Every structure is written in structure tokens, then in C-alpha cells.
């Protein structure tokens, strides 16, 4: 039935700031952008141009006007094969990162986007 995760919506205060964060601080690429009226855009970003799954950076205020109950805190776990390099790169880029967790089952850390949403990056080898 379901064979892939297509899009994950992240509700953001300012779409341009969010786009800047994901492109310039995290290193994602812009996959798609299209106007959705006078004050909002459909913006998709992803880890690479070939990656199928994308984040949709959707206007939080636009969604609150139409369906306030749909705006929820994201719960997204990202994956990397080099946690040390990712941690240092995010710190260099000014991303708010938590202390590295070194656990028997793997290393990981949380980080925040421009709106203070929490994400987790975990090392998968």
C-alpha cells in the first residue's frame, strides 16, 4: 500500500526565513516553489535533488486561519552517516543544537529551526 513518505509539512512563521534556514544552514536544496495566493507559497526542500521525501514549509498563519487544529509541533527524525561532521557543521552555521547524546544504540542530537521547532538527527551506519 504505502511505499514511501512523500512530504512532511512544517508550519513556519516566516516562509522566507524558513527557506533560508533549511537551504543555507542545514544544506538542503530547493525542490519546488510556487505562489499560493498573495501572501503564501508552496515551498518544498529536501536533502538532495534526488531525494523523494521533502519538507513542505507551509505558512503557519495561513493554516491557522483555515484549520487551526491542524497546526502541530513537528516530530521529525533525520538520519546521517556522520553525526560528528553534521553536529560541527550545524554549530558553525549558527543552528541551535543540544548536547550530543552518546547512547549504546547510537549517537544523536536535537536541533531547532528558526521558529524553535525541535528535530532530532541520528547517526545511521
Secondary structure, 3 states (H helix, E strand, C coil): CCCCCCEEEEEECCHHHHHHHHHHHCCCEEEEEEECCCCCEEEEEECCCCCCCEEEEEEHHHHHHHHHHHCCCCCCEEEECCHHHHHHHHHHCCCEECCCEEECCEEEEEEECCCCCEEEEEECC
